Amino acid sequence: MNKRIYMLFVVLVALSLAGCGKEASRKKEERNAIPVKVMKIKNEDVKVLLEYVGNIVGQDEAQVYPKVSGKIIEKVKDEGNAVTKGEAIAYVDRDEVGLKFEKAPIESPLTGVIGRVYVDIGSSVGTQTSVALVTDIDKVEIDLNIPERYLPSVSEGQDAEITVDAYPRDKFIGKVTMISPVCDLQTRAAPVQITIENKDHRLQSGMFAKVKLILDEHKGVPTVLKEAILGKAPDTYAYVIKDNKASLKKVKLGIRQGPYYEVKEGLVEGDTVVVMGQQRLREGSLVQTEE
C-alpha cells in the first residue's frame, strides 16, 4: 500500500515538474517574441487619381456694355438678382446733343444671374465701359491644363470629384466635356474642361476648387498599406501572421491610392500582415502583435 502511495507521489511530482517546464518554456517564448504592429486585409475601392486646382466659372459669362455713352440714372438689377436675356440692368441718360431725352437701357446679353455691378447712379459710362457681369451658373466649368503624359488616360465623359472650401464635407461630381487636341509648346500641357451640374447654385463663379480626375478604379479589392510591403516590384513581399508566427509571402500589387495598394495575388481579405517591425523578422519568427 505504501509502495502504491509512493509511486503515485512520484508520478504527481513528475507531472508537476513537466507542467512547470512547459510553463517556463512558454514564458521564455513570450519573452523572446518580437513585438510588431499589424493590420488586417480589407476589401476596398481603389482609385488612380490626378489632383489639380482651378477656378469655377459659369458655363456662360458676359460683360455688359452700354450701347450709348452718358450717365447712369437708374439701376434696375443688383448683384445676385436673376436676369433674362434682353432685360434691362440699368438705364443711361444719353449725352448726345440735339436728341430728345429718352433713357437708354443697358440690356443683358444672356439669361443668368448678376454676378457684379461695377457702376453707381451718376457714373459716366461709354460704349467701352463694363457695367456688369452676367453669369449662367446652372452649369459651371473648371479649366485645367493636363500634362501630355496623362492625356491618354483622360477621355470625354470621365468623372471628376470636386471639393470647395465653402462646403468642405460635400463632394461634387463633374465630367470631362472638352479636351483640346493641341498641347501648349511651352508647358507641354493641353486644356481640359470639367463641367458640373449646379441647379442649386451652391457653386459660384470665382470659387477655388480642388479637382480629382479618376483615371482608373477597382472596386472591392484587397488593399494593404505600403508600409507592409518589402522589396521592389516585381519582387514584393509581406509578412503574414498566423498563430503568432510570421511567414513571408510574395504578393503581386496593382494600382495605388495614397498609402494603399491593391493586392492582386498573395493576400486575401482577413489576412493579418505586419506593417511595423518586420525588419527583425525571419521565417517562423514568434511575434507579439498590436493592431
C-alpha positions in Angstrom: 0.0 0.0 0.0 2.8 2.3 1.0 4.6 1.4 -2.3 1.5 2.5 -4.3 1.3 5.8 -2.5 4.9 6.4 -3.1 4.5 5.6 -6.8 1.5 8.0 -7.1 3.6 10.7 -5.3 6.4 10.2 -7.8 4.0 10.5 -10.8 2.4 13.6 -9.4 5.8 15.2 -8.9 6.9 14.3 -12.4 3.7 15.8 -13.9 4.2 18.9 -11.8 7.7 19.3 -13.0 6.7 18.7 -16.6 4.0 21.4 -16.2 6.4 23.8 -14.7 8.8 23.1 -17.5 6.2 23.8 -20.1 5.1 27.0 -18.4 8.7 28.1 -18.1 9.2 27.4 -21.8 6.1 29.3 -22.7 7.2 32.3 -20.7 10.6 32.1 -22.3 9.0 32.1 -25.8 6.8 35.1 -24.8 9.9 37.0 -23.7 11.6 36.2 -27.0 8.5 37.1 -29.1 9.2 40.1 -31.4 6.7 42.9 -31.0 5.1 44.0 -34.3 2.3 46.2 -35.5 -0.2 44.6 -37.8 -3.3 45.3 -40.0 -6.0 43.1 -41.4 -6.5 43.0 -45.1 -9.8 44.5 -46.1 -11.6 44.8 -49.5 -11.9 48.4 -50.5 -12.4 50.5 -53.6 -9.1 51.8 -55.0 -8.8 54.7 -57.5 -6.0 56.2 -59.5 -6.4 60.0 -59.2 -4.9 63.1 -60.8 -5.2 66.1 -58.4 -5.4 69.7 -59.6 -6.8 73.0 -58.5 -8.7 75.5 -60.6 -11.3 78.3 -60.6 -15.0 77.8 -61.0 -16.7 79.9 -63.7 -20.2 80.0 -65.1 -20.7 78.0 -68.2 -21.7 81.2 -69.9 -20.5 84.6 -68.7 -20.7 88.0 -70.3 -19.5 91.5 -69.5 -22.3 94.0 -70.1 -21.6 97.3 -72.0 -23.9 100.2 -72.8 -24.8 100.9 -76.4 -24.5 104.7 -75.9 -22.4 107.0 -73.6 -23.9 109.1 -70.8 -24.6 108.9 -67.1 -26.3 106.1 -65.2 -29.6 107.4 -64.0 -31.3 104.2 -62.8 -30.1 100.8 -61.7 -32.7 98.0 -62.1 -30.7 95.0 -61.1 -28.3 94.4 -58.2 -25.7 91.7 -57.6 -27.3 88.3 -57.1 -30.5 89.2 -59.0 -31.8 86.9 -61.7 -32.0 88.4 -65.2 -33.3 87.2 -68.6 -31.7 87.9 -72.0 -32.7 91.4 -73.2 -33.8 92.6 -69.8 -32.6 96.0 -68.6 -29.9 96.1 -65.9 -29.6 99.9 -65.8 -30.6 103.0 -67.8 -28.3 105.7 -69.2 -29.1 109.4 -69.7 -27.6 109.9 -73.2 -25.3 112.8 -73.6 -25.7 113.2 -77.3 -26.5 116.8 -78.2 -29.8 117.6 -80.0 -31.6 114.3 -79.1 -34.8 114.3 -77.2 -34.4 113.0 -73.7 -35.1 109.3 -73.5 -33.3 107.0 -71.1 -31.4 104.2 -72.9 -31.5 100.6 -71.4 -28.4 98.6 -70.8 -29.6 95.1 -71.6 -28.3 91.7 -70.5 -26.9 89.6 -73.4 -27.9 86.3 -71.7 -30.1 84.7 -69.1 -28.5 84.2 -65.7 -27.5 85.9 -62.5 -26.0 89.4 -62.0 -22.5 88.5 -60.7 -21.1 92.0 -60.4 -22.3 95.6 -60.9 -19.4 98.0 -61.5 -21.2 101.4 -61.6 -23.4 103.5 -59.4 -26.0 106.1 -60.2 -24.3 109.2 -61.6 -21.4 107.2 -63.1 -20.3 108.3 -66.5 -20.1 105.4 -69.0 -19.1 104.9 -72.6 -19.5 102.1 -75.0 -16.3 100.5 -73.7 -17.3 100.7 -70.1 -18.1 97.4 -68.4 -21.3 98.0 -66.4 -22.0 94.5 -65.0 -21.1 90.8 -65.3 -23.9 88.3 -66.0 -23.3 84.6 -65.5 -25.3 81.5 -66.1 -24.4 79.1 -63.2 -26.9 76.3 -63.8 -23.8 74.6 -65.0 -20.3 75.7 -64.0 -16.9 74.9 -65.5 -13.3 74.4 -64.4 -10.5 74.7 -66.9 -7.4 72.6 -66.2 -4.0 72.1 -68.0 -3.2 68.4 -68.1 0.4 67.3 -68.9 0.8 65.4 -72.1 1.9 62.2 -70.4 -1.5 61.9 -68.7 -3.7 62.7 -71.7 -4.0 59.1 -73.0 -5.8 58.3 -69.7 -8.2 61.2 -69.9 -11.4 61.0 -72.1 -14.6 62.9 -72.5 -17.3 61.8 -70.2 -14.8 60.8 -67.5 -15.8 61.6 -63.9 -14.1 64.2 -61.7 -14.5 64.8 -58.0 -14.7 68.4 -57.0 -14.5 70.0 -53.5 -14.6 73.6 -52.4 -13.7 75.3 -49.1 -17.3 76.6 -48.8 -18.6 73.0 -48.5 -15.7 71.0 -47.1 -17.8 67.9 -46.4 -19.5 67.8 -49.8 -18.2 66.2 -52.9 -19.5 67.4 -56.3 -19.2 65.2 -59.4 -18.3 66.7 -62.8 -17.5 65.3 -66.2 -14.8 66.0 -68.7 -16.6 67.8 -71.5 -13.6 69.1 -73.6 -10.1 68.0 -74.3 -8.0 70.3 -76.5 -6.3 68.4 -79.4 -3.3 70.8 -79.1 -0.7 70.9 -76.4 0.9 74.2 -75.4 4.5 74.3 -76.8 5.8 75.9 -73.6 4.1 73.8 -70.9 3.5 70.6 -72.9 0.0 70.5 -71.4 -3.4 70.6 -73.1 -6.5 72.5 -71.8 -9.2 70.2 -70.4 -12.6 71.4 -69.3 -14.7 70.0 -66.5 -18.5 70.7 -66.4 -20.6 70.4 -63.2 -24.4 70.5 -62.9 -25.3 73.3 -60.5 -29.0 73.7 -60.4 -29.0 74.7 -56.7 -26.4 77.4 -57.4 -24.2 76.3 -54.5 -21.1 76.5 -56.7 -20.4 80.2 -57.6 -18.3 81.7 -60.2 -14.9 82.6 -58.7 -14.7 79.8 -56.2 -11.4 78.0 -55.8 -11.8 74.2 -56.4 -9.8 71.1 -55.9 -10.3 68.6 -58.7 -9.6 64.8 -58.7 -9.7 63.1 -62.1 -10.5 59.4 -61.8 -8.2 57.6 -64.2 -8.8 54.1 -63.1 -11.0 52.4 -60.4 -11.1 48.9 -59.0 -14.0 48.1 -56.6 -13.9 45.7 -53.7 -10.3 44.5 -54.0 -7.9 43.5 -51.1 -5.9 46.5 -50.0 -2.7 46.8 -48.0 -0.7 49.7 -46.5 2.5 50.4 -48.4 4.4 50.1 -45.1 3.7 46.3 -45.1 5.5 45.8 -48.4 9.1 44.7 -48.7 11.2 44.6 -51.8 10.7 46.2 -55.2 8.3 45.3 -58.0 8.0 42.7 -59.3 9.6 41.0 -56.2 7.4 42.3 -53.4 6.7 40.5 -50.2 4.8 40.9 -46.9 4.9 39.0 -43.6 1.6 37.3 -42.8 0.9 36.3 -39.1 -0.8 33.1 -38.2 -0.8 31.5 -34.8 1.6 34.3 -33.6 4.2 33.2 -36.2 5.5 35.1 -39.2 5.5 33.8 -42.7 7.0 35.7 -45.6 4.6 35.7 -48.7 5.2 37.0 -52.2 2.5 39.4 -53.2 1.5 41.0 -56.6 0.4 44.6 -56.4 -2.0 46.6 -58.5 -2.9 50.2 -58.6 -2.2 52.6 -55.7 -4.3 55.2 -54.0 -2.5 57.3 -51.4 -0.9 54.9 -48.8 -2.8 51.8 -50.0 -2.0 49.3 -52.7 -4.4 46.9 -54.4 -3.3 43.3 -53.9 -3.8 41.2 -57.0 -2.2 38.0 -55.6 -0.8 36.6 -52.4 -3.2 38.1 -49.8 -6.9 37.9 -49.2 -9.4 39.7 -47.0 -8.9 38.8 -43.3 -5.2 38.1 -43.6 -3.1 39.7 -40.9 0.1 41.4 -42.1 2.9 43.2 -40.4 3.2 47.0 -41.0 5.9 47.8 -38.5 8.8 45.8 -37.1 9.2 43.3 -40.0 13.0 44.2 -40.3 13.7 41.9 -37.3 11.6 39.0 -38.6 12.6 35.7 -40.1 10.5 32.9 -41.5 8.7 31.3 -38.5 9.6 34.1 -36.0 7.4 34.2 -33.0 5.7 37.6 -32.7 3.6 39.7 -30.3 1.1 41.6 -32.3 -0.5 45.0 -31.8 -3.1 46.4 -34.3 
